[in-house]
Amino acid sequence: MLKILFVCTGNTCRSPLAEALLRHELKSRELGFQIEVASAGLAAFAGEWISENVAGLLREAGIEHDQERSARQLDQDLISDADLILTMTADQLHQVSLRFPNASNRTFLLTAYSGLEPDDIKDPYGKNPQKYRLVMEEIHNTLKNLITRLEKG
């Protein structure tokens, strides 16, 4: 089993989106191995809910997500449990590597690991709903590349 951990800042927008979108995509794929998906934030406030804009987009797309799930702070247990840690920005990649040096060989920028041009997926927090939609599309497209990479081994 491959355990993937998505990391962003607050664990209320980008990383929960990536988590829900990847789970949804994997339901229709047969990779030959199981994947477990989780997410956390570098500066998450435990107990904070995912953004209403994110929850609305997932509902609109018919994508299941845990409505009772609240933000999780990135910690050593989550890091130790993950086989692959994917960050939304280069700064987050740097922060994870500084805080958890034992994970640096398993931590990558999501876009780069997915075979795309290394680029940050910018935080939509506090922006208009259209910005959230664009970020969701960007993450979804990136995850399609990630799945292709995983299928190839």
N, C-alpha and C positions, 0 to 999 in steps of 0.2 A: 504494500500500500504506500502510495506517495501522499505525504501530508504537505499541503501548500498553505502558507500563511501570507495574507495580504496586509500591508502596513501603510497607514496614512497618518495624519496628524491626530484627529479627534475621534476616529472610528465612528463617524456619523454620516459620512457622505461616500467618499471614493472607495475605501476598503470594503464596507458592507455591500456597496454596489457590485464590486468585483466578485465578492464572495457569492452573492445571490445569482449573478449572471453566469458565473462558471458552473455552479451547481445545476442551473437550468440547462445550460449547453450540454453538460455531461450526461443528462438524462437520455438524450437522443443519440449518444455515441457509445460505441463499444471499443474501449482502448486496450482491452486485454489485461488490465490491472485496475485496481480501485484507487480513487483519489478522494481524500478527505480535505475539505476546505474550511479555513477559519480566517478571521481578521482581527486586527487590534490597532490601537493608536499610540503614537509616541507621547502624546499629551492628552490622552482621553480622560474624561471625567466619568468614572464608573457610575453607571446608573442612568446616564444621559441616553435618550432614545435616538434612533436614526432620524435624520432630517425628514420632515414631513414631505418635502419635495421629492426626496429619494423614495420614500414609502409610496407616494402617489404614482411616481413613474413605474415602479415595480408592479403595483396593482394594475395600472393601465396596460402594461405589457403582459399581464397574466402570469407574472413570475412570482412563485411562492417565496416568501421570506418569513422569518420568525418575527412576528409582530411584538413579541414579549422580550426580544433580545435587546440588551442595552450595550452601550460602549464598553470596551475592555481596554485596559491599560496594558501595553506591551510589557511583558515581564520574562524572567529567565525560564519559567516553566513553558510558556508558549514558544519561546525561541528553541528550547531544548527539544520540544516535541515536533518541530517542523523540519521537514527535509528540504524544503525550498521556501525562501522568504522573498517576497516580491514587493518592492516599494513603489510608490507613485511618483516620487521625485528623487533627483540626485542628492538633495540635501538629506532626505529621509534615509537614503542608502548610507550616506556618510554617518548620520546619527546612530543608526543601528550598528554599524561597524565599530563606532567608538564605544557605545554602551555595552555591546555584546561581541567582543573580539572573536570569541569562539564560533560565531556564526558568519563571519565575513566570507567564508568560502561557499556559503549556501545562500547568500543575500545578493539580490540583483535588482536593477531598475526594471520594472515591468516591461516597458516598451523595448528596451535593449534585449532582454532575455527572450522576448517574443519574436525577435528577428527584425524589429522595426528600427528606424532611426532613433537613437537614444534621445528621448525628450520627456519632459515632465508632464504629468497629467495634473493640470492645475485645479486647485481647490475651488469648488463652486459655492462654498459656504457663504451664506448671506447675499448671494447674487440672485438674479431673477430666474424664474422657472426655466426659461429657454437655455440659460447657461448650464443648469443641471442636466437638461436633455442632451446638450452637446457633449458634456462629460460622460454621460451614460453611453452615448454612441461611440465615443472614443475608446472607452474601456471595453465595450462589447467587441469592437473591431480588433482591438489588441488581443483580447482573449481568444478570438478565432485563430489568430496566428499562434498563440500559445498552445492551443489544442493541437494544431498541426505539428508543432515542434514535439509535443509530447507523444503524438501518434508515431512519429518517426523514431522515437527513442532517443 
